[in-house]
Amino acid sequence: MQTSLLAAGTGLAMSNLRAQEEGIDPRSFISNGGEGPQAHLTCYPDTEDGRHQLHQLWVSQDNTVLMSYRAHPTQKYPFFSPMAGPISGLPLVTETGRPWPHHRGVFFGLDHVNGGNYWQGNSASGQIISQGPSFAKEGGQFKITPTSAEIVDRCLWQRGTSDPIIEDRRRFVIKILDERRYILDADFVVKALTDVTVQQTNHGLFGVRCSHDLSPVGGGTMESSEGAKGERDTLGKPARWMAFYGRRAKLREEIVEGIAVFCPSKAPHPAFRDCPWFTRDYGNISPTPMNWLQSRGDNPFTLPQGEELHLRYRVVAFGGTPVEAGLDSLWEEFDSM
């Protein structure tokens, strides 16, 4: 097994020998397949450069960056960006986007929580602080194969120097299905460290902000599992999954790619029944009940101290259309987990 170095901030893999020649102290990298010709995932825990805690994890497929989990403690919240298209390699999500630049890739947050905002605004209004992400281990060995990897993190929801109000433990499983599809399974256990009250808000929980060319305003398509398309026909409606897809605008050849979010059928709490969606044609989708709490008789949403809420989602990166990607079959498999 060969070792590699991901230079901080560059995303470029360097050989261990080159690192030594340039006087760089190689950190501990997890390689599966090295730089040989066989298909493999290589995972780069870019967490320490001797001066700064970077808290950034990279996953490469066949020596090309697939995704990055960014969790620096100065950020508003941790998020995934980039997530590469399985065919083109172009980003499927934005790191920041207009008209709402606080949407970042694949993210998890919430507004109107005990008077704080853990979705947008500055960090003083509320921040989800990673305690240091890592690649998961089992029996002392990293849970990494040529086609899969796992990331774990523990985060505290906090305003300034006040005591944290929520702890979330999160696990992400990355799995390559084939040359045209890969998945990111996201699992959150949210624990109330004090009595938590959430007022009705359209800024709620798990969200994906797609690249502009996949959104309806950028020429792409938003489509639900029920066949509805666009914000007008999907906003507030139940669905098993929601997807953005379209022709990649920066390529001369005709390549269609997309990204989908799955919501399980079993509600983790009565307020989450039916899985209503918050959708925007500019590129945001979120399976959340929080925008409809009042009309559903659940306003405010409360989580007493010590109680936990278990939330599961799946993100699918795919080539082609939702039908060609077999999203319905993938949802059935996800829902049975």
C-alpha positions, 0 to 999 in steps of 0.5 A: 500500500502506497502513501500519498499527501494532499497538499493543503488547499490544493486538492492535488495528490503528491507522492510520499517521496516527492513530499520528503524531497520538498521537506513536507512532513507527510501526514497519515493518509489512507490509500486503497489501491495507491496510484496503480491502474486498478479502480480504487478510492483514496481518502485524505484526512487533511486535518493538521499542517503544523500551524492550523487545524484544517478539519477537511477530508478528501475522497478521490476516485482513481486519483481524481477528487470525488468529494470533500467534507469541510468542517473547519471550526470557524465555519457556520456549519460543516458541508460537502463541496465539491461533489463531482459528476460521475461522468463529467467530473464537474461539480454537482453542487455549489460552494456558495450560490446566488441569490442565497450564498449561505447555501453550501453544497450538501449541508445540515442546519436549522433556523429559529432554534432557541432564538438562534440561526444555525442555517444562515447569517454570521457565526454569532447568531449560531454555529454548528461546530465540528469537534474534528471529523475522521474516517471511520474505523472498525477493529482498529482498521479504517472502513475503506474499500476500493468502492466505499468509505465512511466519515464520522463527526461530532458537532455542537450547536452553539451561540458565542460562548454560551453552552451548546444546545444540541449535539449531533453525531453524524455518519456519512457512507460513500459508495461507488455503485458503477461508472454512472452512479455513487451515493452518500448516505447521511445519518444524524443523531441529534440530541437536545442538551437543553430544552429545544424549541424550533419555530416555523421556518423555511430554513430547515435541516438537510439541504442540497444546493445544486450547480446552476446548470442543473437547476430550472433557472439554469436550464436544468430540471427539478423532478420528484418521485411523483413526477412533479416538476418545478418549484410550483408543483413540488413545494410542500408536497410529499415525495420519496425523492427529489432530483435536479438534472440537466445537460452540463453547460460547460461541455461541448458534448451532450452529457446529462447528470444529476443529484437527488435526495432521498427521504425515508418513508418511516418518520422519525417524529410525528411532525415529519410525517409524509415528508414535505419538501421545500424546493426552489427553482434556483437550486435548493431542495430540502425534505423538511416539515419545518416550513409547515409546522403551523398548518400541520399543528406542530408549531413550535417543534420541541425536543426536550432535554436529553431526547434524541432525533434520528434523521436519515437521508441519501444523496445520489450522484448520477448520469442520465435522467432519474429513470435511467439512474434507477432512482426508484429502485435505489430508494426502495433499497435505501428505505429498507435499510 
